[in-house]
């Protein structure tokens, strides 16, 4: 996935070892580029502006009030980015409070490595991410079943185009990977739109993440 547009990420945590570990994990995903990290959240807005990071990850056990403070810092610095919070909070109401305070997504410290990578992909695309360990009950998910059935309506080639698009590949790049023309790629996208109603890359990312398709491109 080296040719896909990379997602630029800035990390904030007061422990250097934690930052190093998260950096290594994220950059193993290929399309994620950790462009900087700082120990103090007050230094984040300037670094985000300098690097034009699409995602700001803040690692701390903070609640809605602290999240709102970070959001105000970014706004006052005229910085546009997507805030992803890694927190020790566990109550669903407190976690939802992070979204209400301006975060694009949240993860608990118990989240799996894959969850963090999925979260970065989703918030970078402008979608909201909720930690699955919190947001998804340990029961059958009828919504997910419907999503799987929708995906199964696609042909194999249409599925390949959907996954590549979710990863951020352009039509010419997808064409080169699949040995077809960019025009043919656009035709497949039109068919995906007609069958599933997907309009934007955010829609592609949301479906691919929910169905755990992001690792197969």
N, C-alpha and C positions, 0 to 999 in steps of 0.2 A: 504493500500500500504506500510505497514511497512517493508516488506521483500525486497522491491526493493532497488537497490543500491542508496544511497543518493547522491544528488548533493551538493557539498561543495561550499559555497558562502562567499565572503568577501565583505563588504559594505564600501563605503567611502562617508561621507557627514560631513560638519562642524557643523551640528545641531544634538545634541544627540537625541532629540525627533523624528526627521525625521528618524534617523537610527533605533530607537526602533520601530517605526511604520512599516517600511519596513520589519524589522526582523520578527515581529509578523505576518505580512501578508504572507511572504514567507514560514515560518515554518508551517502555517496552511495547506500548500499543502501536507504535509506528507513526500514526498521524498526529500524535500529541507532542507538542514541543514546550517544555517548561522553560520559559524565557527569563525567569528571575524568581528570587525568593527573598523574603525579609522576615526578621524576627518580630517587628513591631507593626501593627496594623496601620499606624499613622503614616508609615512610609509607603503603604501600598498604592494610594492614588497616583503619586508621582511615577512610580514604577509601571503602573498600568498604562499611564499616558505615554511614557517613554517607549514601551514595548508594544503598545496597541493590543494588549492581551484581551482575548475574547472571554476568558474565564478567570475569575479571582477566587481561589480556594482559601478559606479562612478556617484554620483548625483550632478550635477552642471550645470549652464547655460553656458557651454563652447562650443567653436567651434573647427574647424579642427586643428588649431595650438595647442591648449591645449591638444586635443586628441592625437596628434602626440607626444607631450611631455610625456604623460603617457605611450604610447607605447614604446618610447625610454627608459624610466625608467625600464620597465619590461624587455626589451631586454638586457639592460646593466647589470641587475641583474640576467640574465640567467633564467628568470622565464617564464614559459609557462602557459597561462591561456586564457580565453575568455572574452574580455572586453565588457561590456554592459553599455551604457550611458543613464542616465535619464536627460533630458535637457529641458530648456525653449525655445530652438530654435523651429521655426515652418516652416520656408521655406524649401521646399523639397531639394533644392540645398545644403543648409547648412547642413541638416541632412545627405544627401548622402556623404557630405564631411567628416563626422565622420567615415563612413565606409572606405573611401579612406585613412584616416589617421590611420587606424588600428583597429577600433572598430569592434566587431563581430555583434553588433546590437544596435539599439537605440529605445528609447521611449520618448514621450513628457510628460510633467507634466499632461496633460489632459487624459492620457491613463487610461483605466479601470484596476481594481485590477487583473482581469483574464488575461489581456494582459501581465502584469509583470510576472506572473507565467509561462505563455506560452513562453515568451521571454527567461526566464532562462532555461527552458527545451530545447528550440531550440538551443541556443548558446552553452549550455553544450554538446549537441550532435554534435557540429561542424557546425551547419547550420547558415545562416545569418538571422537576424530578423529585419524587418522594422515595425515601428509602424503602425497598420492598419488604424488609423485615418488619417494618412498622405499618406500612400502608396496605399490605396484602395479607389478609387473614389466611390461616393454614387450612383452607377449605377449597373446594373446587371453585374456579373463577369463571363464571359464565361469560363474562365480557371477553376474557382471554380465549375461551373456546370459540366465540364468534369471530375473533380476530384470526384465529388459525384457519377457520373455514373460509374466511374471505381470502386469505393468502393462498389457499389451495385452489382457488379459482384461476390462478395465474398459470401460464405455461412455464416450463423450466427456464426458458430464455427470459421471459418477463421477470421471473424471480431473481435471476442474476442481475438484470438491469436495476431492479428495485434495491438490492443490497449494495451494489456499486454506487448508486446515487446517494443512498444513505451515508456511505463513507465519504462522500464529497467529491467523487470523480466527475469530471466534465464529460459531455457526450463524446468528444473525440477520444478522451482517455478510456472511456468504457468501450468504445468501438475498437480501439487498439487491443484491449484485453480480450475481447470476445471475437475478434477477427470479423467485425462487421463495420459498416459505415456509420458515421455520426448521424446521418439522416435516418438510418434504420433504428438507431438507438432512440431517436425522437419519436419514431413510430411506435416503438414498444412502450415508451412513456405515455403516449396518448392512449394506448390500450389499457395500461395500468390505471390511468385516470378514469377511463370509461368503466372499468370493472370495479375499482375500489374507491374512486372519488378522491384520490390523493392529488393535491395541487402543488404543494411546496416541499422543499427538502425536509422541513420540520415534520411533515406528515410521514415521509419515508423513514426518517430517523425514529420517530415514535413507534411505528409498527415494527421496525427491525429490532429495536431494543426490547420491546415487550416480548417478541418471539425468539430472542437470543440469537439473532442472525448476524450480528456485527462481527463475529469472529471468523466468518467463513469466506470473506471476500479476498 
